[in-house]
Amino acid sequence: MANFFSSRDSCPAVKNILILDSEGKRVAVKYYSDEWPTNAAKLAFEKSIFTKTLKSNARTEAEITMFDSNIVIYKFVQDLHFFITGGDEENELLLAGVLQGLFDAISLLLRNTIDKREALENLDLIFLCIDEIVDQGMILETDSNVLAGKVAIQNMDVSAPLSEQTISQALATAREHLTRTLLK
């Protein structure tokens, strides 16, 4: 029994997170599985999954499909296509929670302007968000408010004047200054 609980295989896992544009081109992708060993294999997978899901209407709610023995949860918003892939044994609701958490956190960080141009201009925030939600395939966090808060704190410019910072950035800056003062 001890081996069962210490095994990484017992934890839900994500194989990849893909954000593609309306033509199936990469905006932000992260792979956590060796199932696609080369960049060519990854690009072929992205093209195949994009082509398979293109005709669906996943604009209001996330959709679920099976593809090459993988569960794929996907959602389309404006000109962006969000995909979360897990193994066929994974819990669809858990993967859907990852997708919703990622989408909602990105929505918060981009102030509800989710389109390709805005995503490309804020790619650093999107990759930070992806890194906060999944690490080496293991799901860490799905709460969008927690994710957006962690990304905002990591991304803040402490040298910017307080008047140009968001409230969460200003609070984090103040907390940092107070901590430095107390530690002196």
KEFI-416112 format. One record per residue: z, x, y negated of N, C-alpha, C in turn. Coordinates in steps of 0.2 Angstrom, whole numbers, plus 2048, in hexadecimal, padded with zeros to 3 digits. Atoms other than C-alpha are relative to their C-alpha. Last residue first. Layout:
BEGIN
ZXYZXYZXY...
This chain:
BEGIN
7FF7F980483285371F8078028008007FA7FB83084672D8028067FC7FA8007FC8358377228018068047FA7FF80482883B7158068008048007F980281A83E7228068017FC7FE7FC7FA81F82D72A8008077FE7F98017FF81E8247198038048067FD7FC80680D82C7158087FF8018007F97FE8078267278038047FA7FB7FE7FA80E8157257FF8078017F98018038068137138058028067FF7FA8057F581971A8078007FE8007FA7FB7F680C7298018077FB7F98007FD7FB7FF71C8018068057FB7FF8057EC8037118078008038017F88017E08047208068027FB7FE7FC7FA7E67F37268008077FF7F88008007E57EC7148028038067FE8067FD7D37F37138087FF8007FF8007F97D18037088017F88028068007FC7C88056F88017FF8078048068027D78016ED7FA7FF8047FD8067FD7E280D6F77FC7FA7FE7FB8048037D781B6F28027FA8038038058047CD8247008067FD7FC8017FD8077D58347077FD7FB7FB7F98008037DC82A7167FF8037F98017FA8047CA82671B8078007FC7FE8008077CD8197297FF8077FD8067FF8047C38197398028017F98047FA7FF7D181B7457FB8027FB7FB7FB8017DC80E73D7FC8078017FF7FF8077CD80273C8048067FE8067FD8037C980574E8008017F98007F97FE7DB8027547FA8037FD7FA7FC8047DC7F27498008078028027FE8077CB7EC7508058047FC8067FB8007D07EE7627FE8027F97FD7FA7FE7E17E575F7FB8068007FC7FE8067D97D77568038078018057FD8057CB7D67648048027FA7FE8038067D87D57727FC8027FA8058058027CE7DC7818027FB7FA7FE8058057D77EC7847FB7FB7FF7FA7FF8037D77FA7918037FA7FC7FF8048067CA7F679D8078017FE7FA8047FF7C68047A98017FC7F98018067FC7B480A7A98067FC8018027FE7FA7B881C7A37FF7FA8058007F97FF7C18147957FF8028078017FD7FA7BD80378F8018078007FF8067FB7C37F87807FF8038077F98038007C88067748007FB8067FB7FB7FD7B88117788077FD8018017FF7F97AD8027758058048047FE8067FD7B57FF7647FF8008087F88008007B481175F8027FA8047FE7FB7FB7A18107648088018018028037FA79F8007598028058067FB8057FE7A880874B7FF7FD8077FA7FC7FF79D81874B8067FB8028007FE7F978E80D74C8068038027F97FF7FE79280573C8008028077FC7FC8067818077338078018028027F98007788037448048047FA7FE7FC7FA7827F47477FE8077FF7F97FF80177F7ED7358038048067FF7FB80576C7F07388078017FE8027F97FE76C7E87498018057FA8078007FE7767D87457FE8088018027FC7FA7887D37457F87FF8008077FE80178E7CF7337FD8048068058067FE79E7C67377F98017FF7FF8068047A87D372D7FB7FA8028078018047A17E27378017FA7FB8017F98047B37E773D7FA7FF7FC7FB7FF8057B77D57417FF8067FC8018058057A77D174A8058017FB8067FD8047A87E27547FF7FB7FA7FE7FB8037B97DC75A7FB8037FB7FB8028067B37CB75E8028067FC8048048057A47D27688057FE7FA8047FB8047AF7DF7717FC7FC7FB7FC7FC8047BC7D27767FC8057FC7FE8038067AF7C677B8058047FC8068028057A67D27868037FC7FA8027F98037B77D978E7FA7FE7FB7FA7FE8057BD7C77917FE8067FC8028048067AC7C37998058017FB8067FC8037AF7D27A57FE7FC7FA7FE7FA8037C07CA7A97FB8047FC7FC8028067B97B97AC8038067FC8048028067AC7C07B78047FE7FA7FE8068037B97C97C27FB7FE7FA7FC8018067B17D87CA8017F97FF7FA8037FE7AA7D87DC8057FF7FA8008077FE7987D97D78077FD8038028007F979B7E97CD8017F88027FA7FE7FB79D7E77BA7FD8008078028007F97907E77AC8068028047FA7FC7FC7947E279A7FE7FF8077FF8017F97857DD78F8068048027FA7FD7FE7837D977C8007FF8087FE8037FA7727D57758058048037FD7FC7FC76F7D77628027FD8078057FC7FD7627CF7578048058058067FD80476D7C17527FB8048047FE80280777B7BF75F7FB8047FB8057FE8057767C07728037FD7F98008058067837BF77F7FC8037FB8047FF8067847C77908017FB7FB7FE80580578F7C97A07FC8017FA8017FE8077877D37AE8027FA7FC7FF80580478E7D37C07FE8027F87FB8008057867E07CA8017FA7FC7F98007FD77D7E07DB8058027FA8007FA7FB76C7E47D38088018028057FC80176F7D67C68018078048007FB7FB77A7C77C77FA8048008067FF7FB77B7BD7B88028058057FE7FC7FA7897B67AC7F98008048038027F97867AE79B8028068058027FB7FC7917B078B7FD7FD8077FB7FD7FB7917A17807FD8068047FA80380178779B7718068028047FE8008077797A77708077FD7FF7F97FE8007777AA7838028017F97FD8028067677A07848078017FF7FA80480075D7A87928037FF7F980280780174B7AE7918077FC8008038028067507C078D7FF7F97FF7FB80580475D7C279B7FC7FD7FA7FE8057FB7517CA7A98047FA7FB8068047FE7477D479C8037FA8048038048067577DB7947FB7FB8027FB80580275F7DF7A57FE7FC7FA8008057FB74F7E87AB8057FA7FE80680480074D7F279B8007FA80580080480675F7F779B7FA7FC7FF7FB8067FF75E7FC7AD8007FC7FA8038057FC74E8067AA8057FA80180580480475680F79B7FD7FB8047FD8048057658147A67FB7FC7FC7FD8067FC75A81A7B48047FB7FB8068047FE7508257A78037FA80480180480676182C7A07FA7FB8028047FD8057658317B17FF7FC7FA7FF7F880277382E7BD7FC8037FB8067FF80477381A7BC8018087FE8068047FD7808157C97F98027FD8057FC7FE78B8237C37FA7FD8048018007F97968167BA7FA8068017FA7FE7FD79E8167A97FF8018088008017F978F81479E8068038037FB7FC7FD79081178B8007FF8087FF8007F878280A7818058058027FA7FD7FE78080676E8017FF8087FC7FF8067708017658068048027F97FE8007648047748027FF7F87FE7F98017537FB7748078017FF7FE7FD7FA7507EA77D8028087FF8067FE7FC7457E376F8028048068048057FD7527D87687FA80280380380480675E7E77667FC7FA8048087FF8017697ED7747FE7FC7FB80280580677C7EE7767F98037FE8067FF8037817F47877FF7FC7FA8008048067927F778F7F98027FC8037FE8067927FF7A08017FA7FB8057FB7FF79A7FF7B17FC8027FA8068018047AA7F67AC7FB8068028047FA8047B87F77B87FA7FD7FD8078038037C67EB7BE7FD8067FD8008028077D47F67C67F97FD7FE7FC8078007D67F77D98007FD7F98058057FE7C88057DA8047F97FF8048038067D38107CF7FC7FA8028077FF8007DF8127DE7FC7FD7FA8027FA8047F18147DB7F88017FF7FE8018077F58027E07FE8067FC8048058027EB8037F18027FF7F88067FE8017F28147F57FC7FA7FC7FF7FC80680480E7F47F98027FE8008048068008008008008047FA
